[in-house]
Amino acid sequence: MNWRMPAETAPQDRIWMAFPREGLTLGDTDALREEGYAAWTAAALAIAEFEPVTMVVDPTEVTRARRMLGSGIDLLEAPLDEFWMRDMGPTFVLDEDRPGVLGAVDWIFNGWGARPWARWHDSFAIAGIVAEAAGAEPISSMLVNEGGGIHVDGEGTVLLTETVQLDPARNPYADRARVESEMARTLGATTAIWLPRGLTRDYEEFGTNGHVDIVAAFPAPGRVLLHTQADRQHPDHAVTRELREHLAASADAAGRRLEVIDLPAPATLRDSEGFVDWSYVNHLVVNDGVIACGFGEPDADARARDILADVYPGRRVVTVDARPIFDRGGGIHCITQQQPTVLQPTVPQPVVSGAS
């Protein structure tokens, strides 16, 4: 077996999501709950314009999900407690030695480091349920990890964060070498670029302790998009300057020095909870398109669309208001997981002899 996680720009068969259910994450008022349902629905419908979407739905939410999503979204009923598919779901990979074989890495999910508010009794099983439904070969891992904590270029490079994979609340006995070995075994990543940290808000009570998918992403091998905070009043101004220097000095699996492309943050600095972590880096690449986070700032949203259109040539960029998703702890990339198209076996062609 020679597993490899393709780049997110590779052809995809579908996107997997999970529909919200009542609880702490969704909100404690009718208005907040409706806002959450609507945000997840808007993202799913935008994605469905490009490729199929399967939504995992808790039994308590099936009626609502069918009403809101309509007939264009496939539903899979399974118990849920959280609904961040990127983190609790499988990471899909392909076997380069066996064309046509899809694999699904089942990381251990423990609620982002056993956060006191997190619930993962049901979420723990979702990766296996999704893998079976997708017809994927399960790949068990003893590493506590989430899909939002990794990003690959498809050619052997993976972005990681020291405060995620080496988090004592996740992997108390892990070191860099053990994590890197597991990334090579499960994702085919032979070169790890370790970021020292993530964005400021991600270290607060409801954060992930530094997920990379809100900070940096590979639009193509050798190039990396970086969330950039230009306003010195925001603590992420210093953070993203440090990360830029770090990435610019890094080399990928092919030995290329990375080209860092700034993706500026919107102008809003704070919400009712403090400094925001609104990031356009947390986008989803789909077949022929990009689903971008929007933050209600026409100029900043348009600037982000232009940058994304430039680094993903030939793809249509669609903006979905992601503020309700960020209010609950993540973005569009966090609530989705792509299933890549499997490599098709090459069928030998018969040799036809010429006439004598």
GURO-786961 format. One record per residue: x, y, z of N, C-alpha, C in turn; residue number from 1. Coordinates in steps of 0.02 Angstrom, whole numbers, plus 50000, padded with zeros to 5 digits. Example, Ala and Ser with C-alpha at 12.3 -4.5 7.8 and 13.67 -1.06 7.14 Angstrom:
2
     n.x     n.y     n.z    ca.x    ca.y    ca.z     c.x     c.y     c.z   seq
   50660   49716   50390   50615   49775   50390   50660   49835   50390     1
   50642   49888   50354   50684   49947   50357   50645   50002   50394     2
# end
This chain:
356
     n.x     n.y     n.z    ca.x    ca.y    ca.z     c.x     c.y     c.z   seq
   50042   49940   50000   50000   50000   50000   50044   50062   50000     1
   50025   50109   49959   50063   50171   49952   50013   50229   49952     2
   49991   50247   50011   49937   50297   50017   49964   50368   50004     3
   49923   50408   49970   49941   50478   49958   49878   50520   49960     4
   49881   50574   49997   49825   50622   49997   49835   50670   49939     5
   49788   50672   49892   49795   50718   49836   49788   50791   49859     6
   49812   50836   49818   49800   50907   49831   49725   50920   49827     7
   49702   50972   49860   49630   50987   49860   49606   51010   49792     8
   49652   51025   49747   49634   51044   49679   49622   50984   49634     9
   49637   50923   49658   49627   50863   49618   49552   50850   49607    10
   49535   50814   49554   49463   50799   49542   49431   50765   49602    11
   49368   50781   49613   49332   50756   49671   49267   50721   49650    12
   49247   50671   49689   49184   50637   49677   49126   50669   49714    13
   49142   50695   49774   49089   50728   49814   49120   50763   49873    14
   49078   50803   49906   49095   50836   49969   49050   50808   50024    15
   49081   50794   50081   49045   50770   50140   49037   50826   50190    16
   48978   50829   50221   48964   50878   50273   48923   50845   50328    17
   48911   50881   50382   48867   50858   50435   48819   50914   50453    18
   48755   50898   50459   48703   50948   50473   48703   50965   50547    19
   48695   51029   50564   48694   51047   50635   48639   51012   50674    20
   48651   51003   50738   48600   50978   50783   48601   51021   50846    21
   48547   51019   50883   48541   51062   50942   48595   51045   50993    22
   48621   51096   51025   48673   51089   51074   48712   51153   51082    23
   48766   51151   51120   48805   51211   51135   48831   51245   51073    24
   48858   51207   51025   48887   51238   50965   48836   51275   50924    25
   48777   51247   50917   48726   51278   50875   48699   51343   50904    26
   48690   51346   50970   48665   51406   51002   48608   51391   51049    27
   48595   51438   51095   48545   51425   51147   48481   51465   51139    28
   48471   51496   51081   48408   51530   51067   48383   51507   50998    29
   48318   51517   50986   48290   51498   50921   48324   51536   50865    30
   48338   51600   50876   48369   51641   50824   48439   51615   50807    31
   48479   51598   50858   48546   51572   50846   48544   51504   50811    32
   48497   51463   50832   48492   51397   50801   48474   51404   50727    33
   48425   51446   50712   48405   51455   50642   48461   51484   50601    34
   48501   51528   50630   48558   51557   50596   48608   51503   50578    35
   48621   51457   50624   48668   51403   50611   48644   51356   50557    36
   48581   51334   50562   48553   51290   50510   48559   51323   50441    37
   48542   51388   50438   48543   51423   50374   48613   51428   50345    38
   48663   51439   50388   48732   51446   50364   48758   51381   50334    39
   48747   51325   50369   48769   51260   50343   48732   51244   50277    40
   48668   51261   50276   48628   51248   50216   48653   51289   50157    41
   48668   51352   50168   48692   51396   50114   48758   51369   50085    42
   48802   51345   50129   48865   51317   50104   48853   51255   50063    43
   48809   51210   50087   48795   51148   50051   48765   51162   49982    44
   48719   51208   49979   48686   51222   49915   48735   51255   49866    45
   48781   51296   49891   48831   51326   49847   48877   51273   49818    46
   48897   51225   49860   48941   51171   49837   48905   51127   49786    47
   48841   51114   49798   48802   51070   49754   48795   51097   49683    48
   48810   51160   49673   48811   51187   49605   48870   51160   49565    49
   48919   51131   49600   48980   51108   49567   48988   51032   49568    50
   48966   51000   49623   48975   50928   49629   48928   50900   49682    51
   48921   50834   49686   48875   50805   49735   48897   50819   49807    52
   48847   50823   49851   48858   50834   49923   48819   50781   49961    53
   48852   50749   50009   48818   50704   50055   48821   50736   50124    54
   48763   50742   50156   48757   50772   50222   48740   50718   50273    55
   48784   50708   50322   48768   50664   50378   48721   50701   50425    56
   48666   50669   50444   48614   50702   50483   48596   50660   50543    57
   48595   50692   50601   48572   50658   50662   48498   50642   50656    58
   48476   50585   50684   48405   50567   50678   48357   50621   50702    59
   48379   50663   50749   48334   50715   50774   48326   50773   50724    60
   48367   50775   50672   48366   50832   50626   48347   50813   50554    61
   48326   50750   50543   48314   50728   50475   48258   50767   50441    62
   48203   50779   50476   48147   50815   50446   48168   50886   50427    63
   48202   50920   50472   48225   50988   50457   48274   50988   50398    64
   48321   50940   50399   48371   50938   50346   48339   50927   50277    65
   48291   50882   50273   48257   50870   50209   48220   50932   50185    66
   48190   50967   50232   48153   51028   50213   48200   51083   50189    67
   48256   51093   50224   48300   51148   50208   48345   51134   50148    68
   48367   51072   50142   48416   51055   50090   48384   51036   50024    69
   48322   51014   50026   48289   50994   49964   48314   50928   49938    70
   48300   50915   49875   48316   50850   49846   48385   50846   49815    71
   48420   50902   49813   48485   50904   49780   48543   50882   49823    72
   48531   50869   49887   48583   50848   49933   48567   50778   49959    73
   48615   50732   49955   48605   50665   49982   48612   50667   50058    74
   48568   50629   50092   48570   50626   50165   48592   50556   50188    75
   48633   50555   50241   48653   50493   50273   48639   50500   50347    76
   48593   50460   50373   48573   50466   50443   48622   50430   50489    77
   48647   50466   50539   48692   50437   50588   48694   50483   50649    78
   48705   50455   50709   48707   50496   50770   48765   50546   50767    79
   48750   50609   50787   48800   50662   50789   48798   50696   50857    80
   48855   50724   50877   48855   50773   50932   48887   50837   50908    81
   48942   50833   50870   48970   50892   50837   48959   50886   50761    82
   48973   50939   50725   48958   50937   50653   49011   50973   50612    83
   49074   50965   50633   49131   50992   50596   49163   50933   50558    84
   49138   50921   50497   49157   50861   50460   49232   50857   50447    85
   49265   50914   50435   49336   50913   50421   49375   50881   50478    86
   49351   50892   50538   49390   50871   50597   49371   50801   50622    87
   49307   50785   50622   49287   50720   50649   49282   50667   50594    88
   49278   50688   50531   49271   50640   50476   49337   50612   50454    89
   49335   50568   50404   49397   50537   50380   49435   50585   50334    90
   49499   50573   50326   49540   50606   50276   49550   50556   50219    91
   49524   50573   50161   49526   50525   50105   49594   50527   50070    92
   49616   50468   50050   49680   50459   50016   49672   50408   49960    93
   49721   50406   49915   49721   50358   49860   49782   50313   49867    94
   49776   50251   49842   49831   50205   49842   49864   50206   49773    95
   49924   50232   49770   49958   50238   49706   49980   50171   49678    96
   49983   50119   49719   50001   50053   49696   49940   50012   49674    97
   49881   50035   49693   49820   49998   49675   49770   50048   49646    98
   49775   50062   49582   49728   50110   49552   49656   50088   49563    99
   49614   50137   49578   49544   50123   49592   49527   50113   49664   100
   49579   50115   49709   49567   50103   49780   49567   50169   49818   101
   49513   50182   49853   49506   50241   49896   49517   50221   49968   102
   49557   50260   50003   49568   50248   50074   49540   50304   50116   103
   49530   50291   50180   49503   50341   50226   49540   50336   50292   104
   49580   50387   50307   49617   50388   50370   49570   50405   50427   105
   49568   50363   50477   49525   50372   50535   49570   50394   50593   106
   49580   50460   50598   49618   50487   50655   49577   50477   50719   107
   49611   50477   50775   49575   50480   50839   49550   50551   50849   108
   49486   50559   50861   49457   50624   50875   49438   50628   50948   109
   49465   50676   50985   49450   50682   51056   49426   50752   51075   110
   49389   50783   51029   49361   50848   51045   49413   50903   51050   111
   49459   50904   51001   49510   50956   50997   49553   50961   51061   112
   49572   50902   51085   49612   50902   51146   49570   50899   51208   113
   49513   50862   51205   49469   50852   51263   49448   50918   51295   114
   49425   50964   51252   49400   51028   51278   49340   51015   51325   115
   49334   51051   51380   49281   51037   51428   49211   51041   51398   116
   49201   51084   51348   49136   51093   51318   49121   51045   51261   117
   49173   51011   51235   49166   50971   51175   49130   50904   51190   118
   49095   50879   51140   49062   50814   51143   49086   50773   51084   119
   49109   50712   51096   49135   50674   51040   49118   50599   51045   120
   49072   50581   51087   49052   50510   51092   49026   50484   51026   121
   48983   50523   50992   48958   50504   50927   49005   50523   50870   122
   49036   50581   50876   49082   50605   50824   49140   50557   50813   123
   49161   50523   50866   49217   50477   50863   49206   50423   50810   124
   49142   50405   50797   49126   50350   50751   49113   50374   50680   125
   49108   50439   50669   49086   50465   50604   49135   50448   50549   126
   49200   50449   50562   49248   50434   50510   49237   50364   50481   127
   49223   50316   50524   49211   50249   50501   49146   50243   50462   128
   49094   50277   50485   49030   50276   50451   49035   50306   50381   129
   49069   50363   50376   49078   50395   50311   49122   50353   50265   130
   49175   50325   50292   49219   50283   50251   49181   50224   50221   131
   49140   50191   50262   49101   50135   50236   49053   50157   50182   132
   49019   50213   50193   48971   50238   50144   49005   50257   50079   133
   49068   50280   50083   49105   50301   50024   49138   50242   49989   134
   49136   50183   50019   49169   50125   49991   49244   50129   49997   135
   49268   50161   50050   49340   50172   50060   49369   50119   50107   136
   49431   50102   50094   49467   50056   50138   49489   50094   50200   137
   49470   50072   50260   49488   50109   50321   49562   50103   50337   138
   49591   50159   50358   49661   50162   50379   49662   50187   50450   139
   49673   50142   50497   49671   50160   50567   49735   50198   50587   140
   49727   50248   50629   49784   50286   50654   49778   50294   50730   141
   49834   50292   50764   49835   50304   50836   49851   50376   50852   142
   49856   50418   50800   49869   50489   50811   49805   50527   50823   143
   49803   50567   50875   49747   50613   50884   49759   50673   50838   144
   49714   50683   50792   49723   50733   50740   49656   50751   50711   145
   49652   50808   50678   49592   50830   50643   49611   50852   50573   146
   49564   50845   50527   49577   50865   50458   49595   50938   50450   147
   49569   50980   50495   49586   51051   50493   49657   51066   50517   148
   49690   51015   50545   49757   51024   50570   49811   51007   50520   149
   49791   50988   50458   49839   50971   50406   49820   51004   50341   150
   49871   51015   50298   49858   51037   50230   49915   51011   50187   151
   49899   50980   50130   49951   50949   50088   49953   50982   50019   152
   50010   50973   49986   50016   50998   49917   50006   50942   49867   153
   49996   50881   49889   49985   50824   49845   50049   50795   49817   154
   50106   50826   49832   50170   50802   49806   50219   50786   49862   155
   50192   50772   49922   50235   50750   49976   50247   50799   50032   156
   50215   50858   50029   50225   50909   50081   50162   50916   50122   157
   50170   50921   50188   50114   50933   50233   50130   50991   50279   158
   50080   51034   50289   50085   51087   50339   50055   51062   50405   159
   50091   51073   50460   50069   51053   50526   50080   51113   50573   160
   50053   51107   50634   50063   51159   50685   50087   51127   50749   161
   50139   51154   50777   50168   51124   50838   50117   51119   50894   162
   50072   51167   50898   50024   51168   50954   49964   51124   50942   163
   49960   51090   50885   49905   51043   50871   49930   50971   50879   164
   49970   50948   50832   49992   50878   50835   50035   50862   50896   165
   50072   50912   50922   50114   50902   50981   50080   50926   51044   166
   50016   50940   51041   49976   50961   51098   49974   50905   51150   167
   49996   50916   51212   49993   50862   51263   49923   50836   51275   168
   49872   50877   51263   49803   50854   51272   49780   50810   51214   169
   49818   50809   51161   49803   50765   51104   49851   50706   51104   170
   49915   50720   51099   49965   50667   51092   50022   50678   51142   171
   50011   50659   51205   50060   50675   51257   50128   50641   51248   172
   50130   50588   51209   50194   50552   51201   50224   50561   51130   173
   50194   50604   51091   50218   50613   51022   50276   50663   51020   174
   50319   50653   50971   50369   50703   50954   50365   50714   50879   175
   50405   50759   50853   50402   50774   50782   50413   50712   50739   176
   50462   50672   50757   50480   50614   50717   50422   50565   50712   177
   50387   50554   50768   50331   50506   50767   50273   50534   50725   178
   50259   50598   50732   50206   50628   50693   50223   50625   50619   179
   50284   50643   50602   50304   50643   50532   50302   50573   50502   180
   50321   50523   50541   50317   50454   50518   50245   50435   50502   181
   50198   50457   50544   50128   50441   50532   50100   50479   50472   182
   50123   50540   50461   50102   50577   50402   50128   50543   50338   183
   50187   50515   50341   50214   50479   50283   50175   50415   50270   184
   50158   50379   50324   50122   50315   50316   50051   50325   50290   185
   50016   50376   50316   49945   50384   50300   49932   50431   50241   186
   49974   50482   50232   49961   50533   50181   50013   50534   50126   187
   50066   50496   50134   50120   50498   50085   50160   50562   50088   188
   50158   50597   50146   50193   50660   50154   50263   50647   50181   189
   50313   50660   50141   50382   50647   50161   50417   50709   50190   190
   50387   50768   50182   50415   50830   50208   50362   50867   50248   191
   50376   50880   50311   50330   50917   50354   50357   50987   50366   192
   50314   51036   50356   50331   51106   50373   50290   51123   50435   193
   50326   51132   50490   50294   51144   50554   50286   51220   50566   194
   50224   51242   50573   50212   51311   50593   50217   51316   50669   195
   50245   51369   50696   50252   51374   50769   50186   51384   50805   196
   50137   51413   50771   50073   51427   50804   50021   51445   50753   197
   49959   51455   50776   49904   51478   50733   49881   51547   50753   198
   49818   51564   50736   49792   51631   50749   49771   51639   50822   199
   49771   51701   50844   49761   51716   50916   49697   51688   50944   200
   49642   51698   50910   49577   51676   50937   49573   51600   50943   201
   49612   51566   50904   49609   51493   50904   49638   51463   50968   202
   49665   51505   51011   49692   51481   51075   49645   51498   51133   203
   49587   51526   51117   49538   51542   51169   49495   51480   51183   204
   49446   51488   51226   49409   51431   51253   49380   51385   51200   205
   49352   51414   51147   49318   51373   51096   49361   51364   51034   206
   49427   51372   51039   49471   51364   50982   49498   51294   50975   207
   49539   51284   50924   49568   51219   50910   49641   51214   50929   208
   49669   51268   50955   49740   51270   50975   49787   51275   50916   209
   49762   51304   50860   49809   51320   50806   49800   51283   50741   210
   49739   51267   50720   49729   51233   50656   49759   51272   50599   211
   49791   51235   50554   49826   51266   50498   49777   51290   50444   212
   49717   51260   50439   49673   51276   50382   49640   51344   50388   213
   49654   51381   50441   49631   51450   50445   49690   51498   50435   214
   49749   51469   50425   49811   51508   50421   49842   51504   50352   215
   49850   51443   50325   49889   51435   50264   49860   51377   50223   216
   49869   51381   50157   49844   51330   50112   49886   51329   50048   217
   49894   51270   50019   49930   51263   49956   49880   51270   49897   218
   49883   51324   49858   49842   51325   49798   49873   51286   49741   219
   49939   51275   49746   49977   51236   49697   50044   51219   49729   220
   50077   51166   49706   50143   51149   49733   50191   51208   49726   221
   50228   51221   49780   50276   51276   49779   50247   51343   49798   222
   50181   51347   49806   50149   51411   49823   50105   51401   49884   223
   50103   51450   49929   50062   51445   49988   50026   51511   50001   224
   49960   51505   50011   49920   51563   50030   49926   51572   50105   225
   49936   51635   50126   49943   51650   50198   49894   51703   50219   226
   49856   51688   50271   49814   51739   50303   49859   51796   50328   227
   49842   51857   50308   49885   51914   50324   49844   51968   50359   228
   49865   51986   50419   49831   52039   50456   49875   52101   50454   229
   49852   52152   50418   49892   52212   50407   49884   52264   50462   230
   49832   52258   50503   49819   52308   50554   49859   52292   50618   231
   49901   52339   50638   49944   52329   50695   49905   52324   50761   232
   49842   52346   50761   49802   52341   50822   49782   52269   50837   233
   49784   52227   50787   49763   52157   50796   49824   52115   50814   234
   49819   52073   50864   49878   52032   50883   49901   51986   50828   235
   49858   51969   50780   49879   51926   50725   49924   51963   50675   236
   49931   52028   50682   49979   52064   50640   50049   52036   50651   237
   50068   52031   50714   50134   52003   50730   50138   51928   50714   238
   50083   51893   50728   50082   51821   50715   50093   51806   50642   239
   50056   51840   50598   50061   51824   50527   50126   51849   50496   240
   50156   51901   50525   50223   51920   50502   50273   51865   50517   241
   50269   51838   50577   50313   51783   50595   50303   51722   50551   242
   50239   51706   50538   50224   51648   50496   50249   51659   50424   243
   50244   51720   50400   50268   51734   50332   50343   51722   50327   244
   50380   51746   50375   50453   51735   50374   50468   51660   50378   245
   50430   51625   50419   50442   51553   50428   50428   51515   50363   246
   50372   51530   50330   50354   51495   50268   50402   51513   50211   247
   50421   51577   50207   50465   51599   50154   50533   51566   50158   248
   50552   51544   50218   50617   51511   50228   50611   51435   50222   249
   50551   51410   50208   50540   51338   50206   50543   51311   50135   250
   50559   51248   50130   50561   51214   50065   50514   51154   50066   251
   50485   51139   50009   50438   51083   50005   50473   51018   49989   252
   50434   50965   49976   50463   50899   49965   50507   50896   49902   253
   50493   50941   49856   50533   50943   49794   50594   50988   49801   254
   50604   51017   49860   50661   51060   49872   50650   51132   49851   255
   50589   51150   49832   50574   51219   49812   50565   51263   49872   256
   50592   51323   49871   50577   51374   49921   50506   51399   49907   257
   50465   51403   49958   50394   51420   49949   50384   51493   49928   258
   50340   51503   49880   50317   51570   49863   50257   51585   49907   259
   50261   51637   49949   50207   51654   49995   50163   51707   49964   260
   50098   51693   49960   50049   51739   49931   50004   51764   49987   261
   50004   51829   49998   49963   51858   50051   49890   51858   50032   262
   49849   51836   50079   49776   51839   50072   49750   51882   50130   263
   49742   51948   50119   49729   51994   50174   49664   51980   50211   264
   49665   51992   50276   49606   51985   50318   49557   52041   50303   265
   49493   52031   50317   49445   52086   50311   49461   52140   50363   266
   49427   52198   50356   49444   52255   50398   49420   52248   50470   267
   49367   52209   50481   49340   52201   50548   49393   52171   50594   268
   49402   52202   50652   49452   52177   50700   49421   52139   50757   269
   49362   52160   50779   49333   52131   50840   49259   52116   50830   270
   49235   52069   50869   49163   52058   50877   49149   52061   50952   271
   49090   52038   50972   49072   52043   51043   49115   52001   51089   272
   49153   51953   51060   49195   51908   51101   49268   51930   51103   273
   49288   51975   51059   49358   51996   51057   49385   52000   50986   274
   49450   51992   50978   49480   51995   50912   49458   51935   50870   275
   49436   51950   50808   49411   51897   50764   49468   51859   50731   276
   49451   51800   50706   49498   51760   50666   49471   51750   50595   277
   49432   51798   50571   49402   51793   50504   49457   51785   50452   278
   49452   51732   50413   49507   51715   50367   49479   51689   50300   279
   49503   51718   50246   49485   51694   50179   49524   51631   50161   280
   49576   51615   50198   49614   51554   50185   49571   51493   50195   281
   49520   51498   50237   49477   51442   50254   49423   51432   50200   282
   49445   51424   50138   49400   51413   50081   49400   51340   50062   283
   49353   51321   50019   49348   51252   49995   49355   51252   49919   284
   49402   51212   49895   49410   51203   49823   49365   51144   49801   285
   49326   51156   49749   49282   51104   49721   49296   51098   49647   286
   49263   51051   49614   49273   51043   49542   49252   51106   49506   287
   49298   51138   49472   49285   51198   49432   49267   51259   49474   288
   49275   51256   49539   49255   51313   49580   49293   51319   49645   289
   49279   51373   49680   49305   51386   49747   49247   51416   49787   290
   49234   51388   49846   49183   51416   49891   49221   51457   49943   291
   49213   51523   49939   49251   51569   49981   49209   51594   50039   292
   49242   51607   50094   49208   51637   50152   49196   51711   50137   293
   49137   51734   50156   49121   51805   50152   49109   51833   50221   294
   49124   51898   50231   49118   51928   50297   49079   51994   50296   295
   49037   52002   50246   48994   52061   50243   49031   52125   50227   296
   49091   52120   50199   49130   52178   50180   49141   52174   50104   297
   49101   52210   50065   49103   52202   49992   49173   52209   49961   298
   49210   52260   49983   49276   52271   49953   49324   52215   49971   299
   49327   52196   50035   49372   52144   50057   49353   52076   50028   300
   49288   52062   50026   49265   51999   49997   49283   51995   49923   301
   49276   52051   49887   49293   52052   49816   49368   52044   49805   302
   49407   52076   49847   49480   52069   49842   49500   51996   49852   303
   49469   51963   49901   49485   51893   49913   49465   51850   49853   304
   49406   51864   49824   49385   51826   49765   49436   51834   49708   305
   49460   51895   49698   49509   51907   49645   49573   51867   49656   306
   49597   51866   49718   49658   51829   49732   49647   51755   49723   307
   49591   51730   49747   49576   51658   49740   49567   51639   49667   308
   49535   51683   49628   49527   51668   49556   49594   51667   49521   309
   49641   51708   49544   49707   51710   49513   49748   51648   49529   310
   49744   51624   49591   49786   51566   49610   49753   51500   49592   311
   49688   51501   49577   49652   51442   49554   49623   51456   49485   312
   49665   51464   49434   49641   51483   49368   49590   51433   49340   313
   49539   51460   49307   49488   51418   49276   49433   51397   49323   314
   49434   51420   49386   49382   51403   49434   49340   51464   49451   315
   49276   51454   49457   49230   51508   49475   49228   51514   49551   316
   49239   51574   49576   49240   51586   49648   49172   51612   49671   317
   49142   51578   49719   49077   51596   49747   49085   51611   49821   318
   49058   51667   49842   49063   51687   49913   49000   51669   49951   319
   49009   51638   50009   48955   51621   50055   48969   51655   50121   320
   48919   51688   50150   48929   51722   50214   48948   51671   50267   321
   49009   51678   50293   49036   51630   50341   49036   51656   50412   322
   49009   51715   50423   49011   51742   50491   48975   51698   50542   323
   48917   51670   50526   48885   51625   50575   48926   51562   50589   324
   48964   51539   50539   49006   51480   50550   49065   51498   50594   325
   49097   51555   50579   49153   51576   50621   49131   51591   50693   326
   49070   51616   50701   49044   51628   50768   49041   51563   50809   327
   49037   51506   50774   49031   51442   50807   49098   51404   50809   328
   49151   51435   50782   49217   51406   50792   49256   51385   50730   329
   49231   51400   50670   49268   51379   50610   49243   51413   50548   330
   49260   51386   50490   49240   51415   50426   49216   51361   50378   331
   49211   51379   50314   49183   51334   50264   49226   51273   50255   332
   49292   51281   50256   49336   51223   50250   49326   51176   50310   333
   49312   51203   50368   49306   51163   50429   49244   51119   50428   334
   49192   51138   50392   49129   51100   50393   49122   51052   50334   335
   49176   51046   50295   49173   51005   50234   49233   50957   50231   336
   49225   50905   50190   49282   50860   50177   49274   50833   50107   337
   49326   50840   50066   49322   50817   49997   49340   50744   49990   338
   49305   50710   49945   49320   50641   49926   49350   50642   49857   339
   49414   50626   49850   49446   50630   49784   49422   50575   49737   340
   49427   50588   49673   49412   50538   49623   49469   50487   49621   341
   49451   50423   49621   49502   50372   49622   49536   50365   49554   342
   49599   50345   49556   49635   50331   49495   49606   50270   49461   343
   49595   50273   49397   49567   50217   49361   49623   50172   49335   344
   49615   50106   49343   49667   50060   49318   49676   50068   49243   345
   49737   50063   49222   49752   50065   49151   49741   49995   49121   346
   49699   49992   49071   49684   49928   49039   49731   49919   48979   347
   49771   49866   48981   49817   49855   48924   49779   49846   48859   348
   49803   49878   48807   49772   49872   48742   49802   49813   48704   349
   49760   49774   48670   49787   49716   48633   49832   49739   48577   350
   49883   49700   48566   49930   49714   48512   49904   49683   48448   351
   49895   49724   48396   49869   49699   48332   49927   49693   48284   352
   49939   49634   48260   49993   49623   48213   49974   49648   48145   353
   50021   49677   48110   50008   49700   48042   50003   49642   47994   354
   49971   49654   47938   49964   49600   47888   50031   49585   47856   355
   50043   49521   47845   50107   49501   47815   50102   49503   47739   356
# end
